[in-house]
Amino acid sequence: MVSHARLLDMIKTTRISFGGTAGIVTSMALIVGLNAANAGRAAIVSALLIAAVADNLTDSLSVHMYQESERLEEKEAFIGTLSNFATRFIVCLSFVLIVALFRAHAAAIAGIVWGMLLLTVLNYILARQRNVSAISELGKHLAVALVVIFVSKGIGHWITAHVT
């Protein structure tokens, strides 16, 4: 069995933290916002997949160019870029599965629960590696995620009330 410390060493958080966080928060926002706008399952899945591919590719390119500007070794920059893309893609697919398995309102709730769980785990790993309070870090990051979710829900309600 792998020890807790060894598991933390095996996970290079710099390779998964950006893509993981972006995938989690974006996916929760899309599900909640589009649900509030009364979007159908197909529209929500489409939005998640577009984010998983198109938005993810642009973020990964941005990360790669940043790493190159920092003069990171070419192989390390490529691995970081690929890890970012794969992490975000897998995270987004997990939210697609939630939308496929649950009805609209339940999918929104399940997506928030799943996303907050993933953010909690990622925050815990980051806090342990940085030797800082996991509770403090988690509080800050979950608060930002909740703001994004509430703003997305508000936008969805606004669209339904004023655009349709």
Summary of the structure (lengths in Angstrom):
residues: 164
radius of gyration: 17.0
end to end distance: 55.7
largest distance: 56.2
contacts: 519
relative contact order: 0.17
helix: 88%
strand: 0%
